[in-house]
């Protein structure tokens, strides 16, 4: 599986750890930056680029997910979710990470690097990457309604 990762200055330590750790587990890691620490950097571009890459990969039939990191993960999730076709979920526990995949077929996970220890954040992300989408009809239906709105601006009840 290919995994696109992006961060800002607040998640750089976690990002570097994840790139190395997940590559050793067999994931193909693609780092969207930043390349160096800048306390004044802005996360949107990094996160949007990672999210766009996930969408492109999936459109080409590749098994691909994304990780966006920051201090809280909130802004990074918001930025990623602006990319059409992305369903980014903020995960703060093993359960929220698993449910994001199982119920929502989330294709990007956001984690706050300042909210968790390195070990806890790693476990949350590993849980997200390992959990399959259930393909349960009710979840497929709900995701379809979100996609319909995203494409048309029309709300389906």
Helices and strands as residue ranges (DSSP letters): E 2-6, G 9-11, H 12-24, E 28-31, H 43-59, E 64-70, H 74-81, E 88-90, H 94-102, E 108-112, H 118-130, H 137-152
